[in-house]
Amino acid sequence: TIGVLESHLALRDKNASSATTVYDFSEKHMNYATAKAAFLNNEINPYGFAKEVSEGGNFYLATQYLANGLGAVDENEVPFVNSEEDIDISEIQNKEVKTTLYDTVEFPNLTAAERDQVMPSMKEHIVNYGGLYAGLHGATLFTGDSYNNETGSIFCNNVISEPIDHAAVIIGWDDNYSKENFNAEQQPSENGAWIIKNSWGENMTEKLSLLKEA
């Protein structure tokens, strides 16, 4: 959700020929500001929800955060740390909110047979307004058939048995992307792919002990 907001504001500035601004908002602030009990000394966040910081979140929690005046705040206000430990509640309080969400556009969750109806509108939205939030099915790393770790591509045929377990930002598309880049076990019927901005970093590694458990 943060990536969607950043891309929208950057494209808005570009289209308006405004000065170039690099928008970088704090994911850590969103995560903790939407949690009720993730703080030292048993402090309670009165604006939080019944979620753990280790659970991540979803589009609805994120839009609440952006629409009710809690965020977004700059990354340098609450920098990212690879930790989910309790923090002092003062770390998320009294931060300057840089932007507020006033409206959203939601595209319907259609079946594969109906996708051609909505894809042109999605592409038009990306061109005019920036990235789209997208939930992904079957994004389990290394052990799942939906994800090809060599090419960074993901395609899931089993949307019923494999729930939405990740989210990313659609920032573009390539109608000529070869279907052979996807795992042989799960491939689309024709070429083409969305281009996404993900949060996994440039390289993914996993401990051997965890792979053995899987």
mmCIF file of the C-alpha atoms, coordinates in Angstrom:
data_MODEL
# 
_entry.id   MODEL 
# 
loop_
_atom_site.group_PDB 
_atom_site.id 
_atom_site.type_symbol 
_atom_site.label_atom_id 
_atom_site.label_alt_id 
_atom_site.label_comp_id 
_atom_site.label_asym_id 
_atom_site.label_entity_id 
_atom_site.label_seq_id 
_atom_site.pdbx_PDB_ins_code 
_atom_site.Cartn_x 
_atom_site.Cartn_y 
_atom_site.Cartn_z 
_atom_site.occupancy 
_atom_site.B_iso_or_equiv 
_atom_site.pdbx_formal_charge 
_atom_site.auth_seq_id 
_atom_site.auth_comp_id 
_atom_site.auth_asym_id 
_atom_site.auth_atom_id 
_atom_site.pdbx_PDB_model_num 
ATOM 1   C CA . THR A 1 1   ? 0.000   0.000   0.000   1.00 0.00 ? 1   THR A CA 1 
ATOM 2   C CA . ILE A 1 2   ? 2.879   2.351   0.759   1.00 0.00 ? 2   ILE A CA 1 
ATOM 3   C CA . GLY A 1 3   ? 4.341   1.624   -2.677  1.00 0.00 ? 3   GLY A CA 1 
ATOM 4   C CA . VAL A 1 4   ? 1.012   2.429   -4.356  1.00 0.00 ? 4   VAL A CA 1 
ATOM 5   C CA . LEU A 1 5   ? 0.877   5.784   -2.585  1.00 0.00 ? 5   LEU A CA 1 
ATOM 6   C CA . GLU A 1 6   ? 4.497   6.627   -3.420  1.00 0.00 ? 6   GLU A CA 1 
ATOM 7   C CA . SER A 1 7   ? 4.044   5.814   -7.109  1.00 0.00 ? 7   SER A CA 1 
ATOM 8   C CA . HIS A 1 8   ? 0.816   7.809   -7.329  1.00 0.00 ? 8   HIS A CA 1 
ATOM 9   C CA . LEU A 1 9   ? 2.358   10.957  -5.865  1.00 0.00 ? 9   LEU A CA 1 
ATOM 10  C CA . ALA A 1 10  ? 5.494   10.658  -8.001  1.00 0.00 ? 10  ALA A CA 1 
ATOM 11  C CA . LEU A 1 11  ? 3.441   10.271  -11.191 1.00 0.00 ? 11  LEU A CA 1 
ATOM 12  C CA . ARG A 1 12  ? 1.186   13.151  -10.173 1.00 0.00 ? 12  ARG A CA 1 
ATOM 13  C CA . ASP A 1 13  ? 4.227   15.405  -9.846  1.00 0.00 ? 13  ASP A CA 1 
ATOM 14  C CA . LYS A 1 14  ? 5.626   14.227  -13.180 1.00 0.00 ? 14  LYS A CA 1 
ATOM 15  C CA . ASN A 1 15  ? 2.356   14.875  -15.004 1.00 0.00 ? 15  ASN A CA 1 
ATOM 16  C CA . ALA A 1 16  ? 2.145   18.332  -13.446 1.00 0.00 ? 16  ALA A CA 1 
ATOM 17  C CA . SER A 1 17  ? 5.777   19.082  -14.381 1.00 0.00 ? 17  SER A CA 1 
ATOM 18  C CA . SER A 1 18  ? 6.453   19.682  -10.710 1.00 0.00 ? 18  SER A CA 1 
ATOM 19  C CA . ALA A 1 19  ? 9.829   19.420  -9.041  1.00 0.00 ? 19  ALA A CA 1 
ATOM 20  C CA . THR A 1 20  ? 10.963  15.821  -8.702  1.00 0.00 ? 20  THR A CA 1 
ATOM 21  C CA . THR A 1 21  ? 10.336  14.449  -5.223  1.00 0.00 ? 21  THR A CA 1 
ATOM 22  C CA . VAL A 1 22  ? 11.394  11.006  -4.049  1.00 0.00 ? 22  VAL A CA 1 
ATOM 23  C CA . TYR A 1 23  ? 8.543   9.816   -1.839  1.00 0.00 ? 23  TYR A CA 1 
ATOM 24  C CA . ASP A 1 24  ? 9.617   7.347   0.813   1.00 0.00 ? 24  ASP A CA 1 
ATOM 25  C CA . PHE A 1 25  ? 7.111   6.641   3.565   1.00 0.00 ? 25  PHE A CA 1 
ATOM 26  C CA . SER A 1 26  ? 7.577   4.491   6.642   1.00 0.00 ? 26  SER A CA 1 
ATOM 27  C CA . GLU A 1 27  ? 6.304   0.922   6.477   1.00 0.00 ? 27  GLU A CA 1 
ATOM 28  C CA . LYS A 1 28  ? 7.348   0.383   10.091  1.00 0.00 ? 28  LYS A CA 1 
ATOM 29  C CA . HIS A 1 29  ? 5.163   3.254   11.247  1.00 0.00 ? 29  HIS A CA 1 
ATOM 30  C CA . MET A 1 30  ? 2.155   1.792   9.420   1.00 0.00 ? 30  MET A CA 1 
ATOM 31  C CA . ASN A 1 31  ? 2.746   -1.641  10.927  1.00 0.00 ? 31  ASN A CA 1 
ATOM 32  C CA . TYR A 1 32  ? 3.040   -0.454  14.523  1.00 0.00 ? 32  TYR A CA 1 
ATOM 33  C CA . ALA A 1 33  ? 0.494   2.367   14.323  1.00 0.00 ? 33  ALA A CA 1 
ATOM 34  C CA . THR A 1 34  ? -2.172  -0.148  13.268  1.00 0.00 ? 34  THR A CA 1 
ATOM 35  C CA . ALA A 1 35  ? -1.359  -2.496  16.184  1.00 0.00 ? 35  ALA A CA 1 
ATOM 36  C CA . LYS A 1 36  ? -3.000  -2.098  19.578  1.00 0.00 ? 36  LYS A CA 1 
ATOM 37  C CA . ALA A 1 37  ? -0.516  -3.981  21.755  1.00 0.00 ? 37  ALA A CA 1 
ATOM 38  C CA . ALA A 1 38  ? 3.034   -4.018  20.398  1.00 0.00 ? 38  ALA A CA 1 
ATOM 39  C CA . PHE A 1 39  ? 4.678   -1.706  22.902  1.00 0.00 ? 39  PHE A CA 1 
ATOM 40  C CA . LEU A 1 40  ? 6.914   -1.779  25.932  1.00 0.00 ? 40  LEU A CA 1 
ATOM 41  C CA . ASN A 1 41  ? 5.515   -1.460  29.459  1.00 0.00 ? 41  ASN A CA 1 
ATOM 42  C CA . ASN A 1 42  ? 2.155   -2.836  28.255  1.00 0.00 ? 42  ASN A CA 1 
ATOM 43  C CA . GLU A 1 43  ? 1.292   0.497   26.657  1.00 0.00 ? 43  GLU A CA 1 
ATOM 44  C CA . ILE A 1 44  ? -1.853  0.376   24.494  1.00 0.00 ? 44  ILE A CA 1 
ATOM 45  C CA . ASN A 1 45  ? -2.268  2.225   21.215  1.00 0.00 ? 45  ASN A CA 1 
ATOM 46  C CA . PRO A 1 46  ? -5.871  3.538   21.274  1.00 0.00 ? 46  PRO A CA 1 
ATOM 47  C CA . TYR A 1 47  ? -5.898  3.822   17.464  1.00 0.00 ? 47  TYR A CA 1 
ATOM 48  C CA . GLY A 1 48  ? -4.626  0.304   16.820  1.00 0.00 ? 48  GLY A CA 1 
ATOM 49  C CA . PHE A 1 49  ? -6.359  -2.874  15.727  1.00 0.00 ? 49  PHE A CA 1 
ATOM 50  C CA . ALA A 1 50  ? -6.293  -6.383  17.182  1.00 0.00 ? 50  ALA A CA 1 
ATOM 51  C CA . LYS A 1 51  ? -3.287  -7.476  15.143  1.00 0.00 ? 51  LYS A CA 1 
ATOM 52  C CA . GLU A 1 52  ? 0.285   -8.495  15.840  1.00 0.00 ? 52  GLU A CA 1 
ATOM 53  C CA . VAL A 1 53  ? 3.094   -6.693  14.021  1.00 0.00 ? 53  VAL A CA 1 
ATOM 54  C CA . SER A 1 54  ? 4.325   -10.103 12.845  1.00 0.00 ? 54  SER A CA 1 
ATOM 55  C CA . GLU A 1 55  ? 1.014   -10.725 11.053  1.00 0.00 ? 55  GLU A CA 1 
ATOM 56  C CA . GLY A 1 56  ? 1.545   -8.029  8.447   1.00 0.00 ? 56  GLY A CA 1 
ATOM 57  C CA . GLY A 1 57  ? -1.750  -6.535  7.370   1.00 0.00 ? 57  GLY A CA 1 
ATOM 58  C CA . ASN A 1 58  ? -4.113  -6.031  4.470   1.00 0.00 ? 58  ASN A CA 1 
ATOM 59  C CA . PHE A 1 59  ? -5.490  -3.331  2.193   1.00 0.00 ? 59  PHE A CA 1 
ATOM 60  C CA . TYR A 1 60  ? -8.350  -2.458  4.534   1.00 0.00 ? 60  TYR A CA 1 
ATOM 61  C CA . LEU A 1 61  ? -6.117  -1.853  7.561   1.00 0.00 ? 61  LEU A CA 1 
ATOM 62  C CA . ALA A 1 62  ? -3.754  0.181   5.405   1.00 0.00 ? 62  ALA A CA 1 
ATOM 63  C CA . THR A 1 63  ? -6.465  2.398   3.952   1.00 0.00 ? 63  THR A CA 1 
ATOM 64  C CA . GLN A 1 64  ? -7.834  3.012   7.450   1.00 0.00 ? 64  GLN A CA 1 
ATOM 65  C CA . TYR A 1 65  ? -4.359  4.122   8.510   1.00 0.00 ? 65  TYR A CA 1 
ATOM 66  C CA . LEU A 1 66  ? -4.002  6.485   5.549   1.00 0.00 ? 66  LEU A CA 1 
ATOM 67  C CA . ALA A 1 67  ? -7.541  7.879   5.712   1.00 0.00 ? 67  ALA A CA 1 
ATOM 68  C CA . ASN A 1 68  ? -7.900  8.557   9.448   1.00 0.00 ? 68  ASN A CA 1 
ATOM 69  C CA . GLY A 1 69  ? -4.899  10.856  9.851   1.00 0.00 ? 69  GLY A CA 1 
ATOM 70  C CA . LEU A 1 70  ? -2.359  8.429   11.320  1.00 0.00 ? 70  LEU A CA 1 
ATOM 71  C CA . GLY A 1 71  ? -0.112  8.404   8.242   1.00 0.00 ? 71  GLY A CA 1 
ATOM 72  C CA . ALA A 1 72  ? 1.739   8.408   6.007   1.00 0.00 ? 72  ALA A CA 1 
ATOM 73  C CA . VAL A 1 73  ? 4.918   9.667   7.670   1.00 0.00 ? 73  VAL A CA 1 
ATOM 74  C CA . ASP A 1 74  ? 8.399   9.913   6.187   1.00 0.00 ? 74  ASP A CA 1 
ATOM 75  C CA . GLU A 1 75  ? 10.738  6.938   6.374   1.00 0.00 ? 75  GLU A CA 1 
ATOM 76  C CA . ASN A 1 76  ? 13.355  8.958   8.260   1.00 0.00 ? 76  ASN A CA 1 
ATOM 77  C CA . GLU A 1 77  ? 10.813  9.584   11.043  1.00 0.00 ? 77  GLU A CA 1 
ATOM 78  C CA . VAL A 1 78  ? 10.455  5.844   11.757  1.00 0.00 ? 78  VAL A CA 1 
ATOM 79  C CA . PRO A 1 79  ? 13.191  3.997   9.823   1.00 0.00 ? 79  PRO A CA 1 
ATOM 80  C CA . PHE A 1 80  ? 12.774  0.355   8.873   1.00 0.00 ? 80  PHE A CA 1 
ATOM 81  C CA . VAL A 1 81  ? 14.392  -2.188  11.192  1.00 0.00 ? 81  VAL A CA 1 
ATOM 82  C CA . ASN A 1 82  ? 14.299  -5.924  10.512  1.00 0.00 ? 82  ASN A CA 1 
ATOM 83  C CA . SER A 1 83  ? 12.652  -6.671  13.839  1.00 0.00 ? 83  SER A CA 1 
ATOM 84  C CA . GLU A 1 84  ? 9.154   -7.295  15.185  1.00 0.00 ? 84  GLU A CA 1 
ATOM 85  C CA . GLU A 1 85  ? 9.922   -6.702  18.843  1.00 0.00 ? 85  GLU A CA 1 
ATOM 86  C CA . ASP A 1 86  ? 7.860   -4.425  21.062  1.00 0.00 ? 86  ASP A CA 1 
ATOM 87  C CA . ILE A 1 87  ? 8.931   -0.788  20.890  1.00 0.00 ? 87  ILE A CA 1 
ATOM 88  C CA . ASP A 1 88  ? 8.367   2.331   22.965  1.00 0.00 ? 88  ASP A CA 1 
ATOM 89  C CA . ILE A 1 89  ? 5.012   3.767   21.935  1.00 0.00 ? 89  ILE A CA 1 
ATOM 90  C CA . SER A 1 90  ? 6.600   7.225   21.666  1.00 0.00 ? 90  SER A CA 1 
ATOM 91  C CA . GLU A 1 91  ? 8.348   6.021   18.498  1.00 0.00 ? 91  GLU A CA 1 
ATOM 92  C CA . ILE A 1 92  ? 5.061   6.204   16.565  1.00 0.00 ? 92  ILE A CA 1 
ATOM 93  C CA . GLN A 1 93  ? 3.488   9.209   18.264  1.00 0.00 ? 93  GLN A CA 1 
ATOM 94  C CA . ASN A 1 94  ? 3.543   12.892  17.283  1.00 0.00 ? 94  ASN A CA 1 
ATOM 95  C CA . LYS A 1 95  ? 4.887   12.290  13.781  1.00 0.00 ? 95  LYS A CA 1 
ATOM 96  C CA . GLU A 1 96  ? 4.186   14.666  10.916  1.00 0.00 ? 96  GLU A CA 1 
ATOM 97  C CA . VAL A 1 97  ? 1.613   13.207  8.528   1.00 0.00 ? 97  VAL A CA 1 
ATOM 98  C CA . LYS A 1 98  ? 2.755   14.018  5.001   1.00 0.00 ? 98  LYS A CA 1 
ATOM 99  C CA . THR A 1 99  ? -0.319  12.953  3.043   1.00 0.00 ? 99  THR A CA 1 
ATOM 100 C CA . THR A 1 100 ? -3.840  11.647  3.603   1.00 0.00 ? 100 THR A CA 1 
ATOM 101 C CA . LEU A 1 101 ? -5.947  9.282   1.509   1.00 0.00 ? 101 LEU A CA 1 
ATOM 102 C CA . TYR A 1 102 ? -9.270  10.653  0.291   1.00 0.00 ? 102 TYR A CA 1 
ATOM 103 C CA . ASP A 1 103 ? -10.417 8.097   -2.283  1.00 0.00 ? 103 ASP A CA 1 
ATOM 104 C CA . THR A 1 104 ? -9.660  4.677   -3.747  1.00 0.00 ? 104 THR A CA 1 
ATOM 105 C CA . VAL A 1 105 ? -10.550 2.776   -6.915  1.00 0.00 ? 105 VAL A CA 1 
ATOM 106 C CA . GLU A 1 106 ? -11.280 -0.933  -6.535  1.00 0.00 ? 106 GLU A CA 1 
ATOM 107 C CA . PHE A 1 107 ? -11.185 -3.327  -9.466  1.00 0.00 ? 107 PHE A CA 1 
ATOM 108 C CA . PRO A 1 108 ? -13.481 -6.376  -9.275  1.00 0.00 ? 108 PRO A CA 1 
ATOM 109 C CA . ASN A 1 109 ? -12.055 -9.795  -8.455  1.00 0.00 ? 109 ASN A CA 1 
ATOM 110 C CA . LEU A 1 110 ? -12.987 -11.579 -11.674 1.00 0.00 ? 110 LEU A CA 1 
ATOM 111 C CA . THR A 1 111 ? -12.435 -15.133 -12.802 1.00 0.00 ? 111 THR A CA 1 
ATOM 112 C CA . ALA A 1 112 ? -9.745  -15.936 -15.353 1.00 0.00 ? 112 ALA A CA 1 
ATOM 113 C CA . ALA A 1 113 ? -12.384 -16.109 -18.083 1.00 0.00 ? 113 ALA A CA 1 
ATOM 114 C CA . GLU A 1 114 ? -13.536 -12.572 -17.253 1.00 0.00 ? 114 GLU A CA 1 
ATOM 115 C CA . ARG A 1 115 ? -10.128 -10.950 -16.874 1.00 0.00 ? 115 ARG A CA 1 
ATOM 116 C CA . ASP A 1 116 ? -10.107 -9.368  -20.344 1.00 0.00 ? 116 ASP A CA 1 
ATOM 117 C CA . GLN A 1 117 ? -12.989 -7.159  -19.215 1.00 0.00 ? 117 GLN A CA 1 
ATOM 118 C CA . VAL A 1 118 ? -11.008 -5.397  -16.522 1.00 0.00 ? 118 VAL A CA 1 
ATOM 119 C CA . MET A 1 119 ? -7.381  -5.527  -17.708 1.00 0.00 ? 119 MET A CA 1 
ATOM 120 C CA . PRO A 1 120 ? -7.628  -2.512  -20.080 1.00 0.00 ? 120 PRO A CA 1 
ATOM 121 C CA . SER A 1 121 ? -9.003  -0.395  -17.232 1.00 0.00 ? 121 SER A CA 1 
ATOM 122 C CA . MET A 1 122 ? -6.210  -1.549  -14.928 1.00 0.00 ? 122 MET A CA 1 
ATOM 123 C CA . LYS A 1 123 ? -3.563  -0.625  -17.499 1.00 0.00 ? 123 LYS A CA 1 
ATOM 124 C CA . GLU A 1 124 ? -5.152  2.777   -18.051 1.00 0.00 ? 124 GLU A CA 1 
ATOM 125 C CA . HIS A 1 125 ? -5.184  3.396   -14.303 1.00 0.00 ? 125 HIS A CA 1 
ATOM 126 C CA . ILE A 1 126 ? -1.477  2.546   -13.990 1.00 0.00 ? 126 ILE A CA 1 
ATOM 127 C CA . VAL A 1 127 ? -0.597  4.966   -16.791 1.00 0.00 ? 127 VAL A CA 1 
ATOM 128 C CA . ASN A 1 128 ? -2.680  7.800   -15.347 1.00 0.00 ? 128 ASN A CA 1 
ATOM 129 C CA . TYR A 1 129 ? -2.451  7.302   -11.589 1.00 0.00 ? 129 TYR A CA 1 
ATOM 130 C CA . GLY A 1 130 ? 0.382   4.910   -10.719 1.00 0.00 ? 130 GLY A CA 1 
ATOM 131 C CA . GLY A 1 131 ? 0.644   1.453   -9.179  1.00 0.00 ? 131 GLY A CA 1 
ATOM 132 C CA . LEU A 1 132 ? -2.109  -0.921  -8.126  1.00 0.00 ? 132 LEU A CA 1 
ATOM 133 C CA . TYR A 1 133 ? -2.257  -2.915  -4.885  1.00 0.00 ? 133 TYR A CA 1 
ATOM 134 C CA . ALA A 1 134 ? -2.603  -6.627  -5.727  1.00 0.00 ? 134 ALA A CA 1 
ATOM 135 C CA . GLY A 1 135 ? -3.055  -9.651  -3.489  1.00 0.00 ? 135 GLY A CA 1 
ATOM 136 C CA . LEU A 1 136 ? -1.121  -12.722 -4.642  1.00 0.00 ? 136 LEU A CA 1 
ATOM 137 C CA . HIS A 1 137 ? -2.096  -16.365 -4.369  1.00 0.00 ? 137 HIS A CA 1 
ATOM 138 C CA . GLY A 1 138 ? 0.539   -19.023 -3.725  1.00 0.00 ? 138 GLY A CA 1 
ATOM 139 C CA . ALA A 1 139 ? 3.486   -16.762 -2.948  1.00 0.00 ? 139 ALA A CA 1 
ATOM 140 C CA . THR A 1 140 ? 5.175   -19.368 -0.721  1.00 0.00 ? 140 THR A CA 1 
ATOM 141 C CA . LEU A 1 141 ? 8.899   -19.190 -1.369  1.00 0.00 ? 141 LEU A CA 1 
ATOM 142 C CA . PHE A 1 142 ? 11.026  -22.133 -2.484  1.00 0.00 ? 142 PHE A CA 1 
ATOM 143 C CA . THR A 1 143 ? 8.528   -24.867 -1.612  1.00 0.00 ? 143 THR A CA 1 
ATOM 144 C CA . GLY A 1 144 ? 5.565   -23.721 -3.719  1.00 0.00 ? 144 GLY A CA 1 
ATOM 145 C CA . ASP A 1 145 ? 4.918   -24.484 -7.389  1.00 0.00 ? 145 ASP A CA 1 
ATOM 146 C CA . SER A 1 146 ? 3.557   -21.002 -8.075  1.00 0.00 ? 146 SER A CA 1 
ATOM 147 C CA . TYR A 1 147 ? 6.848   -19.158 -7.608  1.00 0.00 ? 147 TYR A CA 1 
ATOM 148 C CA . ASN A 1 148 ? 9.927   -19.446 -9.843  1.00 0.00 ? 148 ASN A CA 1 
ATOM 149 C CA . ASN A 1 149 ? 12.836  -18.246 -7.753  1.00 0.00 ? 149 ASN A CA 1 
ATOM 150 C CA . GLU A 1 150 ? 15.192  -18.137 -10.764 1.00 0.00 ? 150 GLU A CA 1 
ATOM 151 C CA . THR A 1 151 ? 13.108  -15.705 -12.805 1.00 0.00 ? 151 THR A CA 1 
ATOM 152 C CA . GLY A 1 152 ? 11.181  -14.020 -9.981  1.00 0.00 ? 152 GLY A CA 1 
ATOM 153 C CA . SER A 1 153 ? 7.882   -14.883 -11.676 1.00 0.00 ? 153 SER A CA 1 
ATOM 154 C CA . ILE A 1 154 ? 4.714   -16.110 -10.009 1.00 0.00 ? 154 ILE A CA 1 
ATOM 155 C CA . PHE A 1 155 ? 1.555   -17.647 -11.407 1.00 0.00 ? 155 PHE A CA 1 
ATOM 156 C CA . CYS A 1 156 ? -1.036  -19.592 -9.441  1.00 0.00 ? 156 CYS A CA 1 
ATOM 157 C CA . ASN A 1 157 ? -3.620  -21.917 -10.950 1.00 0.00 ? 157 ASN A CA 1 
ATOM 158 C CA . ASN A 1 158 ? -4.844  -23.229 -7.604  1.00 0.00 ? 158 ASN A CA 1 
ATOM 159 C CA . VAL A 1 159 ? -6.418  -20.071 -6.208  1.00 0.00 ? 159 VAL A CA 1 
ATOM 160 C CA . ILE A 1 160 ? -8.900  -22.104 -4.176  1.00 0.00 ? 160 ILE A CA 1 
ATOM 161 C CA . SER A 1 161 ? -6.348  -24.278 -2.383  1.00 0.00 ? 161 SER A CA 1 
ATOM 162 C CA . GLU A 1 162 ? -3.657  -21.576 -2.204  1.00 0.00 ? 162 GLU A CA 1 
ATOM 163 C CA . PRO A 1 163 ? -4.985  -18.482 -0.400  1.00 0.00 ? 163 PRO A CA 1 
ATOM 164 C CA . ILE A 1 164 ? -3.837  -14.895 -0.830  1.00 0.00 ? 164 ILE A CA 1 
ATOM 165 C CA . ASP A 1 165 ? -0.652  -14.830 1.220   1.00 0.00 ? 165 ASP A CA 1 
ATOM 166 C CA . HIS A 1 166 ? 1.227   -11.800 -0.078  1.00 0.00 ? 166 HIS A CA 1 
ATOM 167 C CA . ALA A 1 167 ? 0.714   -8.426  -1.730  1.00 0.00 ? 167 ALA A CA 1 
ATOM 168 C CA . ALA A 1 168 ? 2.730   -6.371  -4.202  1.00 0.00 ? 168 ALA A CA 1 
ATOM 169 C CA . VAL A 1 169 ? 2.380   -3.273  -6.387  1.00 0.00 ? 169 VAL A CA 1 
ATOM 170 C CA . ILE A 1 170 ? 1.552   -3.655  -10.089 1.00 0.00 ? 170 ILE A CA 1 
ATOM 171 C CA . ILE A 1 171 ? 3.597   -0.959  -11.829 1.00 0.00 ? 171 ILE A CA 1 
ATOM 172 C CA . GLY A 1 172 ? 3.382   -2.076  -15.457 1.00 0.00 ? 172 GLY A CA 1 
ATOM 173 C CA . TRP A 1 173 ? 2.959   -4.997  -17.839 1.00 0.00 ? 173 TRP A CA 1 
ATOM 174 C CA . ASP A 1 174 ? 4.685   -6.929  -20.618 1.00 0.00 ? 174 ASP A CA 1 
ATOM 175 C CA . ASP A 1 175 ? 2.264   -8.596  -23.016 1.00 0.00 ? 175 ASP A CA 1 
ATOM 176 C CA . ASN A 1 176 ? 5.163   -10.517 -24.630 1.00 0.00 ? 176 ASN A CA 1 
ATOM 177 C CA . TYR A 1 177 ? 6.651   -11.983 -21.433 1.00 0.00 ? 177 TYR A CA 1 
ATOM 178 C CA . SER A 1 178 ? 7.190   -15.665 -22.177 1.00 0.00 ? 178 SER A CA 1 
ATOM 179 C CA . LYS A 1 179 ? 5.020   -18.128 -20.305 1.00 0.00 ? 179 LYS A CA 1 
ATOM 180 C CA . GLU A 1 180 ? 8.116   -20.353 -20.154 1.00 0.00 ? 180 GLU A CA 1 
ATOM 181 C CA . ASN A 1 181 ? 9.516   -18.028 -17.475 1.00 0.00 ? 181 ASN A CA 1 
ATOM 182 C CA . PHE A 1 182 ? 6.963   -19.431 -15.035 1.00 0.00 ? 182 PHE A CA 1 
ATOM 183 C CA . ASN A 1 183 ? 7.280   -22.758 -13.242 1.00 0.00 ? 183 ASN A CA 1 
ATOM 184 C CA . ALA A 1 184 ? 6.504   -25.709 -15.471 1.00 0.00 ? 184 ALA A CA 1 
ATOM 185 C CA . GLU A 1 185 ? 4.057   -27.028 -12.865 1.00 0.00 ? 185 GLU A CA 1 
ATOM 186 C CA . GLN A 1 186 ? 1.952   -23.861 -13.108 1.00 0.00 ? 186 GLN A CA 1 
ATOM 187 C CA . GLN A 1 187 ? 2.055   -21.787 -16.267 1.00 0.00 ? 187 GLN A CA 1 
ATOM 188 C CA . PRO A 1 188 ? -0.408  -19.392 -17.917 1.00 0.00 ? 188 PRO A CA 1 
ATOM 189 C CA . SER A 1 189 ? -1.912  -20.493 -21.209 1.00 0.00 ? 189 SER A CA 1 
ATOM 190 C CA . GLU A 1 190 ? -0.364  -17.584 -23.126 1.00 0.00 ? 190 GLU A CA 1 
ATOM 191 C CA . ASN A 1 191 ? 2.451   -15.051 -22.923 1.00 0.00 ? 191 ASN A CA 1 
ATOM 192 C CA . GLY A 1 192 ? 2.146   -11.882 -20.879 1.00 0.00 ? 192 GLY A CA 1 
ATOM 193 C CA . ALA A 1 193 ? 2.675   -10.743 -17.303 1.00 0.00 ? 193 ALA A CA 1 
ATOM 194 C CA . TRP A 1 194 ? 2.182   -7.897  -14.907 1.00 0.00 ? 194 TRP A CA 1 
ATOM 195 C CA . ILE A 1 195 ? 5.361   -6.184  -13.704 1.00 0.00 ? 195 ILE A CA 1 
ATOM 196 C CA . ILE A 1 196 ? 5.348   -5.787  -9.938  1.00 0.00 ? 196 ILE A CA 1 
ATOM 197 C CA . LYS A 1 197 ? 7.315   -3.934  -7.292  1.00 0.00 ? 197 LYS A CA 1 
ATOM 198 C CA . ASN A 1 198 ? 7.871   -6.454  -4.535  1.00 0.00 ? 198 ASN A CA 1 
ATOM 199 C CA . SER A 1 199 ? 9.282   -6.294  -0.998  1.00 0.00 ? 199 SER A CA 1 
ATOM 200 C CA . TRP A 1 200 ? 11.516  -9.371  -0.921  1.00 0.00 ? 200 TRP A CA 1 
ATOM 201 C CA . GLY A 1 201 ? 14.781  -7.681  -1.888  1.00 0.00 ? 201 GLY A CA 1 
ATOM 202 C CA . GLU A 1 202 ? 17.188  -8.569  -4.696  1.00 0.00 ? 202 GLU A CA 1 
ATOM 203 C CA . ASN A 1 203 ? 18.058  -12.008 -3.361  1.00 0.00 ? 203 ASN A CA 1 
ATOM 204 C CA . MET A 1 204 ? 16.127  -14.571 -1.360  1.00 0.00 ? 204 MET A CA 1 
ATOM 205 C CA . THR A 1 205 ? 17.840  -17.045 0.916   1.00 0.00 ? 205 THR A CA 1 
ATOM 206 C CA . GLU A 1 206 ? 16.479  -19.641 3.287   1.00 0.00 ? 206 GLU A CA 1 
ATOM 207 C CA . LYS A 1 207 ? 18.071  -21.632 6.076   1.00 0.00 ? 207 LYS A CA 1 
ATOM 208 C CA . LEU A 1 208 ? 18.577  -25.300 5.275   1.00 0.00 ? 208 LEU A CA 1 
ATOM 209 C CA . SER A 1 209 ? 16.990  -26.302 8.586   1.00 0.00 ? 209 SER A CA 1 
ATOM 210 C CA . LEU A 1 210 ? 13.732  -24.546 7.627   1.00 0.00 ? 210 LEU A CA 1 
ATOM 211 C CA . LEU A 1 211 ? 13.703  -26.166 4.195   1.00 0.00 ? 211 LEU A CA 1 
ATOM 212 C CA . LYS A 1 212 ? 14.094  -29.570 5.797   1.00 0.00 ? 212 LYS A CA 1 
ATOM 213 C CA . GLU A 1 213 ? 11.121  -28.852 8.046   1.00 0.00 ? 213 GLU A CA 1 
ATOM 214 C CA . ALA A 1 214 ? 9.026   -27.863 5.015   1.00 0.00 ? 214 ALA A CA 1 
# 
